Amino acid sequence: MFVDHTFEPSTMSFTQRDADVIVVGGGLAGLIAAAKVAQAEHSVIVLEQARHFGGRAATQVKSGLHLNLGPHALYCQGHAFRLLKELHVPFSGRFPNPGRSVLLQGKNEFAFPFSAWSLLTSGLFSLREKWILARLLQELPRMDVTSLTHVSLQTWIEQRAGRGNLNAFLRTLARLNTYADAAETLSAAAALTQLQVGLSGNVWYVDGGWQTLIDGLRSRASEDGTEFRTGSSVKRVERVGNGIKITLANGEELHSRAAILTVSPGAACQLLNLSEESPLARWSNTVVPVHAACLDVCLDRLSRPEHRFALGLDRSVYYSVHSAAAKLAPEGIAVVHIMKYLREDAEKSYSNTEAELEGVLDQMQPGWRAQVVERRFLPGMTVSHCLPAAAQGGTVGRPGVQVQEQPGVFLAGDWVGSRGTLADASAASAEDAANCVLNSFKNESQSATGSFTHVGN
Ligand SMILES: Cc1cc2nc3c(=O)[nH]c(=O)nc-3n(C[C@H](O)[C@H](O)[C@H](O)COP(=O)(O)OP(=O)(O)OC[C@H]3O[C@@H](n4cnc5c(N)ncnc54)[C@H](O)[C@@H]3O)c2cc1C
């Protein structure tokens, strides 16, 4: 263990510290934050309660099959991709291979309007809708969406597209990019910004699954001296003197100069023992998470191999053959992710949801049941801790990385900071938290130098 005997100018005492920074949570945000701080030559300990690192970006590996926790696609123009590159994390991937991509409406299948030709020949839209969509797709990449922060996606879509099939298609596209089936509450600015990120650079399905990103980040941070601990559940984080005391569930205490918490909003409030009246606790009590149910299957044969991607128009479902692009399984085995975007107000029946997802697979890959090599149903995954709602100011309404009530404690995660959505929000806030920590250290050492100069004079 790293022990730093740091001279504290403000208390004029030596404090025994286990690390400069303790990061709580070993998911994407925690590991990016750790790698950034360690890169600046500060000591870091990452504490993860689970037995392995990765959080929601973990990949289950079994007999050469790599199964992410539901469908995971990395936005090539997003913050996570940029930071992984900046940190020299090695990973490879490919754009989804669309094959015959379809939109599902009842038993009908419509070609996905990827190209000008498929839009022109689509039987889904009226002539007027085709014209509106063509103009929208042209306009969208350069559209300034800031004025739409407090406007709901539904209001924006109805203004632009009316109530027909184009309305349903735009909601479907927004679901794909935000994972949220909540057009009535979702901020149009948040949804359209994420759509812009998707349209400008597409996504990658990552070879070996997202665990590759996690493992790469860990080795990067390890090279710079970061210590990693699994099975370390944190119970309390508090400021003591001018440092931070971290108490683990097993009673062990660790001390640091700063802490970065990458847990859920509710867990952060609990760890910090915040009163119900504190701004973070009040915000956390109103925030709505985004959930999904996932059916992840590996099949040794696809009856309709050309069917690689589908989205529901009249149902909030997703289907994609990820192994058609990324290396996720031995030759001949297909890794397929089917998902339902869950509404927070919907009645939750796991068996109905599983049957609905199986129904999508029946439609896309008839006879799939005889080909199953592996299958896993994840009924209630938290895709994001925060739906960027119009009423709360979209992504701008999320809390910042600094915890006002506890100086020296910083936050990161998909619910923190105004930049990005999903993993990009986790990555961007991890970068911001690491920069804030490093700035606070710089300020501390500048004021320490100042006081020494004063003493010397
Ligand atoms: C089904 C699904 C599909 C997704 N698809 C995409 C996608 O296509 N594109 C995209 O960009 N994003 C996607 N995401 C979102 C993405 O996975 C997350 O945004 C990202 O992985 C979150 O990382 P994080 O580090 O912020 O949080 P987490 O991964 O949740 O990490 C937090 C970690 O903290 C640990 N922890 C919690 N409490 C404590 C404690 N008290 N002590 C110690 N450790 C603790 C947890 O065990 C966990 O490991 C998807 C998510 C899901 C669920």
The ligand as an SDF file (V2000), in Angstrom:
LIG
                    3D

 53 58  0  0  0  0  0  0  0  0999 V2000
  -28.2010   -2.6590  -21.0770 C   0  0  0  0  0  0  0  0  0  0  0  0
  -27.2680   -1.5000  -21.1990 C   0  0  0  0  0  0  0  0  0  0  0  0
  -26.8790   -1.0530  -22.4450 C   0  0  0  0  0  0  0  0  0  0  0  0
  -26.0300    0.0450  -22.5600 C   0  0  0  0  0  0  0  0  0  0  0  0
  -25.6300    0.4420  -23.7940 N   0  0  0  0  0  0  0  0  0  0  0  0
  -24.8350    1.5040  -23.9320 C   0  0  0  0  0  0  0  0  0  0  0  0
  -24.4120    1.9310  -25.2020 C   0  0  0  0  0  0  0  0  0  0  0  0
  -24.7300    1.3070  -26.2130 O   0  0  0  0  0  0  0  0  0  0  0  0
  -23.6400    3.0430  -25.3030 N   0  0  0  0  0  0  0  0  0  0  0  0
  -23.2710    3.7540  -24.2050 C   0  0  0  0  0  0  0  0  0  0  0  0
  -22.5840    4.7580  -24.3580 O   0  0  0  0  0  0  0  0  0  0  0  0
  -23.6420    3.3700  -22.9630 N   0  0  0  0  0  0  0  0  0  0  0  0
  -24.4080    2.2570  -22.8120 C   0  0  0  0  0  0  0  0  0  0  0  0
  -24.7950    1.8460  -21.5660 N   0  0  0  0  0  0  0  0  0  0  0  0
  -24.4000    2.6630  -20.4120 C   0  0  0  0  0  0  0  0  0  0  0  0
  -23.0090    2.3130  -19.9230 C   0  0  0  0  0  0  0  0  0  0  0  0
  -22.8770    0.9310  -19.6850 O   0  0  0  0  0  0  0  0  0  0  0  0
  -22.8070    3.0790  -18.6060 C   0  0  0  0  0  0  0  0  0  0  0  0
  -23.0540    4.4430  -18.8260 O   0  0  0  0  0  0  0  0  0  0  0  0
  -21.4160    2.9710  -18.0400 C   0  0  0  0  0  0  0  0  0  0  0  0
  -20.9110    1.6640  -18.0880 O   0  0  0  0  0  0  0  0  0  0  0  0
  -21.4910    3.4730  -16.5930 C   0  0  0  0  0  0  0  0  0  0  0  0
  -20.2210    3.5000  -16.0020 O   0  0  0  0  0  0  0  0  0  0  0  0
  -20.0560    4.0940  -14.5350 P   0  0  0  0  0  0  0  0  0  0  0  0
  -18.6750    3.8310  -14.1310 O   0  0  0  0  0  0  0  0  0  0  0  0
  -20.5430    5.4860  -14.5250 O   0  0  0  0  0  0  0  0  0  0  0  0
  -21.0860    3.2980  -13.6290 O   0  0  0  0  0  0  0  0  0  0  0  0
  -21.0650    1.7370  -13.2370 P   0  0  0  0  0  0  0  0  0  0  0  0
  -20.6630    0.9100  -14.3970 O   0  0  0  0  0  0  0  0  0  0  0  0
  -22.3970    1.4640  -12.6300 O   0  0  0  0  0  0  0  0  0  0  0  0
  -19.9190    1.6270  -12.1550 O   0  0  0  0  0  0  0  0  0  0  0  0
  -20.1000    1.9590  -10.8000 C   0  0  0  0  0  0  0  0  0  0  0  0
  -19.3020    0.9610   -9.9870 C   0  0  0  0  0  0  0  0  0  0  0  0
  -19.3360    1.3570   -8.6170 O   0  0  0  0  0  0  0  0  0  0  0  0
  -19.4180    0.2010   -7.8200 C   0  0  0  0  0  0  0  0  0  0  0  0
  -19.9560    0.5960   -6.5160 N   0  0  0  0  0  0  0  0  0  0  0  0
  -21.2060    1.0470   -6.2400 C   0  0  0  0  0  0  0  0  0  0  0  0
  -21.3230    1.3300   -4.9180 N   0  0  0  0  0  0  0  0  0  0  0  0
  -20.1300    1.0580   -4.3550 C   0  0  0  0  0  0  0  0  0  0  0  0
  -19.6150    1.1330   -3.0220 C   0  0  0  0  0  0  0  0  0  0  0  0
  -20.3820    1.5500   -2.0040 N   0  0  0  0  0  0  0  0  0  0  0  0
  -18.3280    0.7580   -2.7850 N   0  0  0  0  0  0  0  0  0  0  0  0
  -17.5270    0.3380   -3.8120 C   0  0  0  0  0  0  0  0  0  0  0  0
  -17.9690    0.2330   -5.1050 N   0  0  0  0  0  0  0  0  0  0  0  0
  -19.2400    0.5930   -5.3610 C   0  0  0  0  0  0  0  0  0  0  0  0
  -20.3490   -0.7040   -8.6100 C   0  0  0  0  0  0  0  0  0  0  0  0
  -20.2070   -2.0660   -8.2200 O   0  0  0  0  0  0  0  0  0  0  0  0
  -19.8730   -0.4450  -10.0470 C   0  0  0  0  0  0  0  0  0  0  0  0
  -18.8720   -1.3500  -10.4420 O   0  0  0  0  0  0  0  0  0  0  0  0
  -25.6020    0.7280  -21.4140 C   0  0  0  0  0  0  0  0  0  0  0  0
  -25.9870    0.2750  -20.1390 C   0  0  0  0  0  0  0  0  0  0  0  0
  -26.7990   -0.8320  -20.0400 C   0  0  0  0  0  0  0  0  0  0  0  0
  -27.1990   -1.3190  -18.6640 C   0  0  0  0  0  0  0  0  0  0  0  0
  1  2  1  0
  2  3  1  0
  2 52  2  0
  3  4  2  0
  4  5  1  0
  4 50  1  0
  5  6  2  0
  6  7  1  0
  6 13  1  0
  7  8  2  0
  7  9  1  0
  9 10  1  0
 10 11  2  0
 10 12  1  0
 12 13  2  0
 13 14  1  0
 14 15  1  0
 14 50  1  0
 15 16  1  0
 16 17  1  0
 16 18  1  0
 18 19  1  0
 18 20  1  0
 20 21  1  0
 20 22  1  0
 22 23  1  0
 23 24  1  0
 24 25  2  0
 24 26  1  0
 24 27  1  0
 27 28  1  0
 28 29  2  0
 28 30  1  0
 28 31  1  0
 31 32  1  0
 32 33  1  0
 33 34  1  0
 33 48  1  0
 34 35  1  0
 35 36  1  0
 35 46  1  0
 36 37  1  0
 36 45  1  0
 37 38  2  0
 38 39  1  0
 39 40  1  0
 39 45  2  0
 40 41  1  0
 40 42  2  0
 42 43  1  0
 43 44  2  0
 44 45  1  0
 46 47  1  0
 46 48  1  0
 48 49  1  0
 50 51  2  0
 51 52  1  0
 52 53  1  0
M  END
$$$$
